[in-house]
Amino acid sequence: MNNQNTIDMFVAQKTDYFPAESMNEIKSKLAAMDNERLTMVTAIDYKQPMIMLLISIFLGALGVDRFMLGHTMYGVIKLLTGGGCGIWWLIDLFLISKLTREANYQKFIGLAGK
């Protein structure tokens, strides 16, 4: 399979995993990669925003959603405060999808190089 097919398949499968405004930049970075790096970046397991929302609904008060995104300090604080007495948990229900997309984008940029 050639690079353009790999790029098109990645973009089609992962559109919901990244912020919409970053997709053009992602496409251009993928097009500039060699085969080895392209294979590595497209094989990475990015987090699904809908799964993270479900995790946030059921385990967000314990900070599990923040731990999974790599926000260890926020996860510990949510764990110790019971999701900020439920307030922070409720706010995160609205933010977690966006935070997941941004974390996926940062992971991609870190692997793709500047």
C-alpha positions in Angstrom: 0.0 0.0 0.0 1.4 3.4 -0.9 1.8 6.4 1.4 -1.3 8.3 0.1 -3.6 5.3 0.7 -2.1 4.9 4.3 -2.7 8.7 4.9 -6.2 8.6 3.5 -7.1 5.5 5.6 -5.6 7.0 8.8 -7.5 10.3 8.3 -10.8 8.5 7.6 -10.5 6.3 10.6 -9.2 8.9 13.1 -11.0 12.1 12.2 -13.0 12.0 15.5 -9.8 11.4 17.5 -8.3 14.9 16.8 -9.5 18.5 16.9 -11.1 19.3 13.5 -9.0 22.4 13.0 -5.8 20.3 13.2 -6.6 17.8 10.4 -5.0 19.7 7.6 -1.8 20.0 9.6 -1.9 16.3 10.4 -2.3 15.4 6.7 0.6 17.6 5.7 2.8 16.1 8.4 1.9 12.6 7.4 2.6 13.4 3.7 6.1 14.6 4.7 7.1 11.4 6.6 9.1 8.5 5.4 7.6 5.1 5.3 9.0 3.9 8.6 7.9 6.9 10.6 4.5 6.9 8.8 3.9 3.3 9.8 4.9 4.1 13.4 2.7 7.1 13.8 -0.4 5.5 12.2 0.0 2.4 14.3 -0.1 4.3 17.7 -3.2 3.6 19.8 -4.9 6.9 20.2 -7.7 7.3 22.8 -11.3 7.3 21.7 -13.2 10.4 22.9 -16.5 8.5 23.3 -14.8 5.8 25.4 -13.1 8.5 27.5 -16.6 10.1 28.0 -17.9 6.8 29.3 -14.9 6.4 31.6 -15.5 9.9 32.8 -19.2 9.2 33.5 -18.5 6.1 35.6 -15.0 6.6 37.0 -14.4 10.4 36.7 -15.1 11.1 40.3 -12.1 8.9 41.1 -9.9 10.8 38.6 -9.5 7.8 36.3 -10.2 9.9 33.2 -7.5 12.4 34.1 -5.0 9.6 34.9 -5.6 8.1 31.5 -4.9 11.4 29.8 -1.6 11.7 31.6 -2.9 14.5 34.0 -1.6 12.8 37.1 -1.8 15.8 39.4 -5.4 16.5 38.4 -6.2 12.8 38.8 -4.9 12.7 42.3 -6.8 15.9 43.3 -10.0 14.5 41.8 -9.4 11.2 43.6 -8.8 12.9 47.0 -11.8 15.3 46.6 -14.3 12.9 45.1 -14.3 14.8 41.8 -14.3 18.1 43.6 -17.4 17.1 45.5 -19.0 16.3 42.2 -18.6 19.7 40.6 -15.3 19.0 38.8 -16.6 15.6 37.7 -19.7 17.3 36.2 -17.5 19.9 34.4 -15.2 17.2 33.1 -18.2 15.4 31.5 -18.4 18.4 29.1 -14.6 18.8 28.6 -13.3 15.3 28.4 -13.9 14.8 24.7 -12.1 18.0 23.8 -9.2 17.1 26.3 -8.9 13.7 24.7 -8.7 15.1 21.2 -6.1 17.6 22.3 -4.1 14.8 24.1 -4.2 12.7 20.9 -3.0 15.7 18.9 -0.1 16.4 21.3 0.9 12.7 21.1 0.8 12.8 17.3 2.9 16.0 17.2 5.4 14.5 19.7 5.8 11.5 17.5 5.7 13.3 14.1 8.3 15.9 15.1 8.0 19.6 14.6 
